[in-house]
Amino acid sequence: MNDRQDPYAHDPYGRDPYAQAQVYGYDAYGQPVYRPDAPERVYDAYGQPLQQQTHGYDPYTAQPQQSQTTYDAYATQTQQAQQEWIPRQAGPVGQGEPAGQGDHEGTADGRIPEPRPAADSAADPAPGSAPEADAYRTEQFSFIEEPDEGSEDVIDWLKFSESRTERRDERKRKGRNRVVALAVVLVLALGGGIGWFLLSGGEEKKSTAAAAGAQKRDVIVVHLRQTQGGDSSTALLVDNETSKKATTLLLPNSLGLTTKEGGTATTLGKAVQDAGTGATRDALNTLLGADIKGSWRLDTPYLENLVELVGGITVDTDATVPGAKQGDGPLVEQGKGRTLGGRAAVGYATYRATGEDQGRQLARFGQVMQAVLRKMSTDPRAATTTVDSLAQIPDPSLSVQQLGASLAHLAEKAKEGAYATSVLPVKADGALGGQPADAMVKDVLGGTVRATAKGAPPRVSVKNATGSAAASGTAQVALVNGGYTYVDGGAPGTAEAASSVTYADDSRVAEAKEVARTLGLPEKAVRKGTEAGNADVAVVLGKDYKG
């Protein structure tokens, strides 16, 4: 029999001859096919028959029952009975499991594959089985998720590291913020110091400018005219916007002025009555070097209404004002904190006792004006409404709106206590009172006393020190005929031996010499000196004057 007929004739593995009688043929892979009624012979991958184990006997035939183990094409062990696999932890070699089952490596994700052994775990592997016969397919493994203490430690470490990093970054950020804040504080402190230094210097400059008279002022002139008798009282209301102060500067009626019309010398009281508000305002601007923007003619009936509109005033009165008729009680009583209505306020503002200097009456007028301003509204619109309610005809130089705004600003300073009242010093002859008057004009008005306007005849003040009253008349006639404006300077208490002609402005040298020639005085009598406040040239007639 050849090898085809006897496939085991030269079998190097020494297969059982009994198997030959059971062979029907061979399959496509050259494996023997046995008779159906013969017990199956199963071989491993090396041709060795696998032992069959008996699990009991058939109760009907008393034949032994065997568990058949087969292998698939890949030599993977399977159970013919299709029993379920029970997962369990792979044990070490030598504990009832085939070698190699306890040495499975973990998968890439760290999980351990677990084999599924047959239900009959007592079955031993066939002797002589090769290691490959104990291999398992992938689908025969289940994976058990086991807690990895190491992984938890890693997570905790990562959290700790992240928290520590965040804390470190937070400390760095706070540190940077502190540095920035410190830098800002230093810059602000430095800038504040520099700003304070600059502002201090600026305040000094402002003070210097203020002392020099470079200040912004709002000046209006108010004339209180009595409807009975025609007397008047004049004051300058000065609002100094730079110094934030206000002043009522009272002007005596005896103040000498020179009007533009004709260039004749006159007094303030006469100018108000004769020349009118416009001409008087121009003459005051010329004399005082001020910038008076408008005139307010306040006749006594309007003052009475104004006091009533503001609800009355409170004044510390310095005199008792008698009633209008004999037998009437006093209109105003002397005392502190007297409340005055319109009529009483007018009576007190115009009161002048017999033989009393006009300065006292002007001071009372100033008290009333300041008390009215304290009751006036600081709102320009409300103040304008009050002025408009007087129904008086405004001067062309000062509208109702302008007057209302000016009074509101003055009222604000009066309420704050930044308000003063002063009387401009004037000599009996109408001349300004020398240095005190000059200082007041400069400080309050920011002006400089000037005698005459440009082109107007020079003003010549004449003081008679000859001891003879007739000398004054003679000098007046000579000067007026010469085209000068004569100003009576009065008479000193004692006579002077020599006459003098003085000037203060060098531009008046030629005029002073001409005045000396007009009066018949020698040229050596002319010298530079202090002139009268309201004159260009001052003359003192001595005993040497022959007239």
C-alpha positions in Angstrom: 0.0 0.0 0.0 1.4 3.3 -0.9 1.4 6.4 1.3 -1.9 7.5 -0.1 -3.5 4.3 0.7 -1.8 3.9 4.0 -1.3 7.5 5.2 0.3 6.3 8.5 2.7 3.8 7.0 5.5 6.2 7.4 4.0 8.3 10.2 6.9 9.7 12.1 4.7 10.3 15.1 3.7 6.7 15.4 0.0 7.1 15.2 -2.3 4.4 16.5 -2.9 1.7 13.8 -6.4 1.4 15.1 -7.2 4.7 13.5 -6.6 3.3 10.1 -9.6 1.1 10.2 -11.7 4.1 11.0 -10.6 6.4 8.1 -12.9 7.0 5.2 -10.7 9.4 3.5 -9.1 12.8 3.8 -10.4 16.4 3.8 -9.2 19.3 1.8 -6.4 19.9 4.2 -5.2 16.2 4.2 -6.7 15.4 7.5 -8.3 11.8 7.9 -12.0 11.5 8.0 -13.2 8.7 10.4 -16.3 6.6 10.4 -19.3 8.2 12.1 -19.8 5.3 14.5 -16.2 5.2 15.6 -15.0 7.2 18.5 -13.3 10.4 17.4 -9.7 10.6 17.4 -8.5 14.1 17.9 -5.0 15.2 17.4 -3.2 18.3 18.3 -1.2 20.5 15.9 1.8 18.0 16.2 -0.3 14.9 15.4 -0.5 13.6 18.9 -3.9 12.2 20.0 -5.6 14.1 22.7 -6.8 12.1 25.7 -10.5 12.0 26.4 -11.6 12.2 30.0 -14.6 10.3 31.3 -17.2 12.4 33.1 -19.6 9.6 34.0 -21.7 6.8 32.5 -24.8 6.9 30.4 -27.7 5.7 32.6 -29.2 3.8 29.7 -26.3 2.2 28.0 -23.8 2.2 30.9 -21.2 3.6 28.4 -18.7 6.2 29.6 -19.4 9.8 28.7 -16.5 11.8 27.4 -15.8 15.5 27.1 -14.6 16.2 23.6 -12.1 18.9 23.1 -11.5 20.2 19.6 -9.3 22.8 18.0 -10.1 25.2 15.3 -8.0 26.0 12.3 -5.8 28.2 14.5 -5.3 25.6 17.2 -7.4 27.5 19.6 -9.1 25.3 22.2 -12.9 25.3 22.2 -15.6 23.4 24.0 -17.9 21.3 22.0 -20.6 21.5 24.6 -20.7 25.4 24.1 -20.4 25.9 27.9 -20.0 29.5 29.3 -16.6 30.7 30.2 -16.1 31.9 33.7 -13.7 34.9 34.0 -11.2 34.7 36.8 -7.7 36.1 37.6 -5.0 34.2 35.9 -2.9 32.3 38.3 0.7 31.2 38.3 1.9 28.3 36.4 1.5 25.0 38.3 -1.8 25.7 39.9 -4.1 23.7 37.6 -3.6 26.0 34.6 -1.6 25.5 31.4 1.7 27.1 31.3 1.7 30.6 29.9 -1.8 31.6 31.1 -0.5 33.4 34.1 2.0 35.4 32.2 -0.3 37.5 29.9 0.9 41.0 29.6 -1.4 43.9 30.2 -3.0 45.8 27.3 -1.9 49.3 26.2 -4.4 51.0 28.6 -3.2 49.1 31.6 -6.0 46.6 31.9 -5.3 42.9 32.4 -7.0 40.4 30.0 -8.6 37.5 31.8 -9.0 34.0 30.2 -12.4 32.2 30.1 -11.7 28.6 31.2 -14.1 25.8 30.5 -16.8 24.9 33.1 -14.8 21.8 34.0 -11.8 23.5 35.4 -10.5 20.2 36.6 -9.6 19.0 33.1 -5.9 18.8 32.7 -4.2 19.6 29.4 -3.3 16.8 27.2 0.2 15.5 27.8 2.7 16.7 25.3 0.6 19.7 24.2 2.7 22.4 22.7 2.6 25.9 24.2 0.8 27.2 21.1 -2.1 24.9 21.9 -2.7 26.9 25.1 -3.1 30.3 23.3 -6.4 32.1 23.3 -8.2 34.3 20.9 -8.9 37.9 21.6 -12.6 37.5 21.9 -12.1 34.9 24.6 -10.8 37.6 27.0 -12.8 40.1 29.1 -11.1 43.1 30.7 -11.5 44.0 34.3 -11.2 47.6 35.4 -9.0 47.7 38.4 -8.4 50.8 40.4 -4.9 52.1 39.8 -3.6 53.6 43.0 -0.7 54.9 41.0 -3.0 56.7 38.6 -4.8 58.4 41.6 -1.4 59.5 42.9 -0.5 60.9 39.5 -3.8 62.8 39.3 -3.3 64.2 42.8 0.3 65.2 41.9 -0.9 66.9 38.8 -3.6 68.8 40.7 -1.1 69.7 43.4 1.4 70.9 40.7 -1.3 72.9 38.9 -2.5 74.5 42.2 1.0 75.3 43.1 1.7 76.8 39.7 -1.5 78.8 39.9 -0.6 80.0 43.3 2.9 81.0 42.1 1.4 82.8 39.1 -1.1 84.5 41.4 1.7 85.7 43.6 3.6 87.0 40.6 0.5 88.8 39.3 -0.1 90.4 42.7 3.5 91.3 43.0 3.3 93.0 39.6 0.1 94.8 40.6 1.8 96.0 43.8 4.8 97.3 41.8 2.5 99.0 39.3 0.4 100.5 42.2 3.6 101.7 43.9 4.8 103.3 40.7 1.4 105.0 40.2 1.6 106.3 43.8 5.1 107.6 43.3 4.1 109.3 40.0 1.1 110.9 41.6 3.1 112.0 44.6 5.8 113.4 42.3 3.2 115.0 40.0 1.3 116.4 43.0 4.5 117.9 44.4 5.4 119.5 41.1 1.8 120.6 40.7 1.8 122.1 44.2 5.1 123.8 43.4 3.7 125.2 40.2 0.5 126.2 41.7 2.3 127.8 44.6 4.4 129.7 42.1 1.2 130.5 40.2 -0.5 131.8 43.4 2.5 134.0 44.0 2.3 135.3 40.5 -1.4 135.9 40.9 -0.7 137.7 44.2 1.9 139.8 42.5 -0.4 140.5 39.6 -3.1 141.4 42.1 -0.8 143.7 44.0 0.1 145.3 40.7 -3.5 145.9 39.9 -3.8 143.5 37.0 -7.2 142.3 38.1 -10.6 141.9 36.4 -13.2 144.2 37.8 -16.8 145.1 37.1 -17.5 148.7 38.0 -20.9 150.5 37.8 -21.7 153.9 39.3 -25.0 154.4 41.1 -26.6 157.8 41.8 -29.1 158.0 44.6 -31.2 161.1 43.8 -33.7 162.7 46.1 -36.8 163.8 44.5 -37.2 166.5 47.0 -34.4 169.0 47.2 -32.4 167.5 44.3 -29.4 166.3 46.5 -27.7 163.2 45.4 -25.3 160.5 46.7 -22.9 158.7 44.4 -21.1 155.3 44.9 -19.1 153.0 42.8 -20.1 149.3 43.1 -16.9 147.3 42.4 -16.9 143.6 41.8 -13.4 142.2 41.8 -13.6 138.9 40.0 -9.9 138.2 40.6 -9.7 138.7 44.3 -13.3 137.5 44.8 -14.1 140.6 46.8 -16.5 143.5 46.3 -16.5 147.1 47.5 -18.8 150.0 47.6 -16.6 153.1 47.1 -18.5 156.2 48.2 -17.7 159.5 46.4 -18.3 162.9 48.1 -20.2 165.5 46.2 -17.3 167.9 46.6 -15.0 165.9 44.4 -13.7 168.2 41.7 -14.3 167.0 38.1 -13.7 168.5 34.7 -16.4 167.8 32.1 -15.6 167.5 28.5 -18.1 170.1 27.5 -16.2 173.4 27.7 -13.5 171.9 30.0 -14.9 173.8 32.9 -14.2 172.6 36.5 -17.1 171.5 38.5 -18.0 169.2 41.4 -19.5 165.7 41.4 -22.7 166.9 43.0 -23.2 169.6 40.3 -22.2 167.3 37.5 -24.9 164.8 38.5 -27.6 167.6 38.4 -26.4 169.6 35.4 -24.4 167.3 33.1 -26.3 164.1 33.6 -25.2 160.6 34.2 -23.2 160.1 31.0 -21.1 163.2 31.3 -20.5 162.5 35.0 -19.4 158.9 34.2 -16.9 160.1 31.6 -15.5 162.7 34.0 -15.0 160.1 36.7 -13.3 157.7 34.3 -10.9 160.6 33.4 -10.1 161.5 36.9 -9.8 158.1 38.5 -8.4 156.2 35.5 -11.1 153.6 36.0 -13.3 151.7 33.6 -16.8 152.3 34.7 -19.1 150.4 32.3 -22.5 151.8 33.2 -24.6 154.1 35.3 -27.6 153.3 37.5 -29.8 156.2 38.5 -31.7 155.2 41.6 -34.1 157.8 42.6 -35.4 157.6 46.2 -38.8 156.1 45.3 -37.1 153.3 43.4 -34.8 152.6 46.4 -37.9 152.4 48.6 -39.5 149.8 46.2 -36.3 147.9 46.0 -36.1 147.4 49.8 -39.7 146.2 49.9 -39.0 143.8 47.0 -36.2 142.1 48.9 -38.3 141.9 52.1 -36.7 144.6 54.1 -33.2 145.0 55.4 -31.4 144.9 58.8 -28.9 147.6 59.6 -26.9 148.7 62.7 -28.0 152.3 62.7 -25.7 155.1 64.1 -28.3 157.8 64.3 -31.9 158.4 65.1 -33.9 159.7 62.1 -36.8 161.9 63.1 -40.2 161.7 61.5 -41.2 163.6 58.4 -43.5 165.9 60.3 -43.1 167.6 63.6 -44.7 165.5 66.3 -44.2 162.3 64.5 -42.2 159.6 66.1 -38.7 158.7 64.9 -38.5 157.1 61.5 -35.4 155.2 62.5 -34.1 154.6 65.9 -30.4 154.2 66.6 -29.3 150.7 67.6 -28.0 147.4 66.4 -29.9 145.1 64.1 -32.7 147.5 63.2 -35.1 146.2 60.7 -36.0 148.8 58.1 -38.7 148.9 55.5 -38.5 150.8 52.3 -39.5 154.2 53.7 -37.3 153.9 56.7 -34.3 152.7 54.6 -34.6 155.8 52.3 -34.8 158.1 55.4 -31.7 156.5 56.9 -29.7 156.5 53.7 -30.3 160.2 53.0 -30.2 161.5 56.6 -27.5 164.2 57.4 -27.6 166.0 60.7 -27.1 169.7 60.9 -23.4 170.6 60.5 -22.5 167.0 59.8 -19.9 166.1 57.2 -21.3 164.5 54.1 -19.1 161.5 54.7 -21.3 160.4 57.6 -24.4 160.5 55.3 -22.5 158.6 52.6 -21.6 155.9 55.1 -25.3 155.4 55.9 -26.1 155.2 52.2 -23.4 152.5 51.9 -24.9 150.5 54.8 -28.3 150.5 53.1 -26.8 149.4 49.7 -24.8 146.5 51.3 -27.9 145.4 53.3 -29.9 145.4 50.1 -27.3 143.3 48.3 -27.3 140.7 51.2 -31.1 140.2 50.6 -30.8 140.2 46.8 -30.8 136.9 44.9 -27.5 135.5 43.7 -29.3 134.1 40.6 -28.8 136.6 37.7 -32.2 135.8 36.3 -34.0 136.3 39.7 -32.0 139.5 40.3 -32.9 140.8 36.9 -36.6 140.1 37.6 -36.3 142.2 40.8 -34.7 145.1 38.9 -37.3 144.8 36.2 -40.0 145.0 38.8 -38.9 148.5 39.7 -40.2 149.7 36.3 -37.6 152.4 36.0 -36.1 153.6 32.7 -32.6 152.1 32.4 -29.6 154.2 31.4 -28.4 153.4 27.8 -25.0 152.4 29.2 -26.5 149.6 31.4 -29.4 147.4 30.5 -31.7 145.7 33.0 -30.1 142.3 32.3 -26.6 143.7 32.8 -27.6 145.5 36.0 -29.3 142.3 37.3 -26.3 140.2 36.6 -24.0 142.7 38.3 -26.2 142.9 41.4 -26.3 139.1 41.6 -22.5 138.8 41.6 -22.3 141.5 44.3 -25.0 139.8 46.3 -23.0 136.6 46.3 -20.0 138.3 47.8 -22.1 140.2 50.3 -23.6 137.0 51.6 -20.2 135.5 51.9 -18.9 138.4 53.9 -16.4 139.4 51.2 -17.8 142.9 51.0 -16.4 146.2 52.2 -17.6 149.9 52.1 -15.2 152.8 52.0 -15.3 156.6 51.4 -12.9 158.1 49.0 -10.9 160.9 50.9 -11.5 164.3 49.3 -10.2 167.6 50.6 -12.4 170.6 51.1 -11.3 172.1 47.8 -12.4 169.0 46.0 -9.0 167.6 45.4 -8.3 164.0 46.2 -6.7 163.5 49.6 -3.1 162.8 48.5 -1.5 159.4 49.1 -4.5 157.7 50.9 -6.8 158.5 48.0 -4.2 157.5 45.4 -3.7 154.1 47.2 -7.5 153.5 47.4 -8.0 154.3 43.7 -5.2 151.9 42.8 -6.3 149.1 45.1 -10.0 149.2 44.6 -10.3 150.4 41.1 -6.9 149.4 39.7 -6.6 152.9 38.3 -4.3 155.9 38.6 -5.5 159.4 39.4 -5.4 161.6 36.4 -6.3 165.3 36.3 -7.7 165.9 32.9 -8.4 164.0 29.7 -6.2 164.2 26.7 -6.8 167.5 24.9 -8.6 169.1 27.9 -7.3 172.3 29.4 -4.8 171.7 32.2 -6.2 171.8 35.7 -4.4 174.2 38.0 -4.9 174.0 41.8 -4.2 177.3 43.6 -3.6 177.5 47.3 -3.5 181.0 48.8 -0.6 181.5 51.3 -0.2 185.2 50.8 -2.2 186.2 53.8 -4.6 188.2 51.6 -8.0 186.7 50.5 -8.0 188.9 47.3 -5.0 187.0 45.9 -7.1 183.9 45.1 -9.5 185.9 42.9 -6.8 187.6 41.0 -5.0 184.3 40.3 -8.3 182.7 39.2 -9.0 185.4 36.7 -5.5 185.2 35.3 -5.6 181.4 34.9 -9.1 181.2 33.3 -8.1 183.9 30.9 -5.0 181.9 30.1 -7.1 178.9 29.2 -6.6 176.9 32.3 -9.1 175.3 34.6 -9.0 176.8 38.0 -9.3 174.6 41.1 -9.5 176.3 44.5 -7.0 174.6 46.8 -8.0 176.6 49.9 -5.7 178.5 52.2 -3.1 177.1 54.6 -3.0 178.1 58.2 0.2 180.1 57.8 1.6 182.3 55.1 4.5 181.4 52.9 7.3 183.7 52.0 7.9 182.4 48.4 5.5 181.0 45.8 5.9 177.6 44.2 4.7 175.9 41.0 5.0 172.1 41.1 4.2 169.2 38.7 4.4 165.4 39.1 4.4 164.3 35.5 7.4 165.3 33.4 5.1 165.9 30.5 3.7 168.8 32.5 7.0 170.7 32.7 6.2 173.2 29.9 2.7 173.7 31.3 4.1 174.4 34.8 6.5 177.0 33.4 3.7 178.6 31.4 1.5 178.8 34.5 4.3 180.6 36.4 4.6 183.2 33.6 0.8 183.6 33.6 0.8 184.4 37.3 3.9 186.6 37.0 6.1 184.2 39.1 9.8 183.6 38.3 10.7 180.4 36.5 12.9 179.3 39.4 9.6 178.7 41.3 8.9 175.8 39.1 10.0 172.4 40.4 9.0 168.7 40.3 6.9 167.6 43.3 3.7 166.0 44.4 0.7 167.5 42.7 -2.9 167.6 43.9 -4.9 164.5 43.2 -7.3 166.3 40.8 -4.9 168.9 39.2 -2.1 168.8 36.7 -0.2 171.7 38.2 -0.3 172.8 41.9 0.4 176.5 42.8 1.1 177.9 46.3 0.9 181.7 46.3 3.4 183.2 48.7 4.1 186.8 49.8 6.2 187.3 46.7 3.0 187.1 44.5 2.2 190.6 43.3 -1.0 189.7 41.2 
